Amino acid sequence: MKFPAMLLYVWFLWSFPAIAATESYNQVDFSSEAERKVVNDLMSATLSIEINEPKPANIAKRINMMLNAEFKRAAAFGTVRVTSGNQSTYPVYGKNNLKIEGWRGHAELRLESQDFKSMGELIAQMQEQMQLEGVHFSLAADTRKQVENTLIGEAIDAFRKRANAVSAAMGGSGYKIVRMSINQGGTYPGPRPMMARAALSDTAIPAPEFAGGESTIKVQISGTVEVIQ
């Protein structure tokens, strides 16, 4: 045997136990999950105004005055967060789109709160001057995190129980976890929430009563276990 070949042979014999040691048997991949329906506790809404003027400068002036008035109105509702939304000005063309006949301005305000009652009252007041574009319900970040932390524990417990079942089915004496990953599968909205409105009044827009509905939070645990024989 030539010298280089002999070295290769010796290296193979020396490394074989290490290679064999890295091989693993009786490994099983599976997953478990835990989920929970949670009542939505965060409400978001968008209101808008749209005005027409012959000059764009007039639009900017009117929109700024109206938005400033609404921000001042919202200041009385300390539990509601109000921010500016999209704002745009664009020309309005006449016949055959050849000549600009005026200008149209559009502006939005966005509301967010966990206080649905105050949100309803503020929306009702703002609708005297603005149009309600839409309402959305979700889970506050702290609520979602708290529920996910609980579900992680439940999903891991379910994973361990399934690992014991796998080991027993394979005639093993136990198992060891080779790999485990946590997949926070996200939040799935439930049925579209309903909005109830009080009886109409001749003097003011009644405050709507909102029901936020539910969302489903799911956590999945995926992993590999090695059954001990």
N, C-alpha and C positions, 0 to 999 in steps of 0.2 A: 504494500500500500504506500502510495506516495505521501510525502510529509504533509502537504496541505490537506489532503484527503483525511489523513489521520487526525489532524487538528479539528477538522469539521466533525468527525465522528465523536471525538472526545467532548467537543462542545455540545453536541446533541445529547449525549448521555448525561452530561452535567445539567443541562437545562430542562430535560424531560420532566423531572419531578416538579419543577416550578410551573411548567406548562400544565401538567396534570392537576396541580393544586388550584389553578385558576378556573378549571372547568367546574361547572356546577350542574347538578341533576335535580329532577323532581321539582322544577320551578313552574309555577302557575301564575298567569296574569289574570286579574279580574278587577272589578270596580264595585263600589257601593256608593250610595247617595242618601242625602237627607234633604227634605224640603219642607217649607212652611208657608202658609198663606198669612200675610200681614196686612193690616188695614193701612191704607195710604195716609200719611200724615203731613204731606207737603203739597200745597196747591200753588199753581202758577197760572197766570192769565196775561193776555196781551190785549190792549185797547189801542185804538188808532183814531186819528182825525184826518180828514181830507178836505181841502179847500181849493177854490178856484179864484184866480185873480188875473188881471191883465198884465201885471208886471211881477217878475219873480221876487223883487225886493219886498213887495207887499206881502207875498206869501211867507217869506222868512219872518217878517215882523209879526204877522198874525199867529203863526205857529209858535213862535217863541213866547208870545204873550199867553197863549192858551196852555202851553206846556208848563210855564212858570206857575200859572194859576192852579194847575192840577197837582204839581209838586207841593205847593203850599197847602192844598186841600189834604194831600196824603200825609203831611207832617203830623196831622192830628191822630193818625193811626200808627202808633209806635211799633206794633207787632208786624207791620207790613213793610217789606222792602220794595222800593220802587226805583227802577233804573230806566234810562233812555233806551229805546229800541231803534229800529231802522228809520231813517229819515231821507226823503228824496224830493226833488223838484224836477218836473219834466214838462215839455211843451205840449200844448193841445193844438192839433192841426185842424184846419177847416176842410172844405170840400176838396177832394182829390189829393189831400195831404200836401198842398202846395204852399200854404201860408199858415203861419202861426197865429192863432186867434186868441190865445191866452196861455196861462200856465196853471199847473195843478201841483199841489204840494201834499205830501203824505208823511205822517210822523206817528211813531208808536211809543207806548209806555208799557213796561213789563212789571208785573206785580208778582211777589212771591211771599208766602207766609204759611205757618203751621196753624194759624188762627183763622179757621174757615169763616167764622162769624164776622170778624172784622173785615176780611177780604170781601165777603158778600156785601157788607154795608158800603165799603169804599167803591166797589164796582158799580153798585146802584147809583151812587152819587156821581161817579165819573161818566156814567152813561147819559147824563143830561147833556154832555158836550161831546162825548166820544163814543165810538162803536166798539162793542166787545167782539174781538176777532176769534178768541178761543180760550178754553180752560183745560188745563192738564193736571193730573194728579199723579204723585209718585211718592217714594219713600225718602225721607231726609237721610243725609249721609250717615249721621250718627246712628239712626235707627237701623239702616241697612248693615252697618258694620257690627252692631251689637248682635243682630240676628244671625249674621254669617258666622260670628265667633261661636255662637251656641251650636249652629248646625255643623261646624267643623268637628266639634267634639262628638256629636251624634253620628256623623258619617264615619269617623275613625273607629268608633265603637262597633258600628255595623261591619266595617272592614275586618276587624279582628274576629268578630263572630263568624263571618264567612270564611276567614282563614282557618279557624278551628274546624269548621264543617268540612272544608276541603281536605285538611290533614286527616280527619277521621275517615273520610270516604276513601282515601288512598292508603289507609292502614298505617299512617304515620304516628309518631309519638309526640308530635308538636310541629312547630314551624318557626322560621325566622324571616323577618322582613328584609327583602333585598333592595327594594325600591318603592317609594311612595310619593305621589304628587297630589296636590290639592287643586281642583278646578272649581273656582267660584263661578258657577254656570250663568250667573246673571239674574236679572229680575224680569219676571214675566207678568205683564199687566193682566188683571182679571177683566170681567165684563165692564163695558163702558159705564162709568158712574152716572147717576141721574141728578138732575138739578130741579128742585122744587121751587116754585115761585108763589109768593103770597098773593092774596086777592089784589087786583089792580086798584090803584088809588087815583083820584083826579088831581092830586096835588104833587105827587112825586113818584118816581120809579121805586117799587118795593124792593127790599133787599132779598136776593135769592138765597135759598138754603141749599147748600151743597153736600152731597154724599160722595166721599172720595173713592169708594170701592176698595178692592184689595189687589195686592200684587203677590206673586209667588216667588220666593227666593229659594234657589237650589244650590247645593254644594255637592260635588262629586269627588270621591277619593279613588284614584287609580294606582295600582301597584303590582308588585311581583313578590311572591313569597316562595320560600324553598321548604318543602316538606321534609322533616327530619324522620328518617327511617330507623 
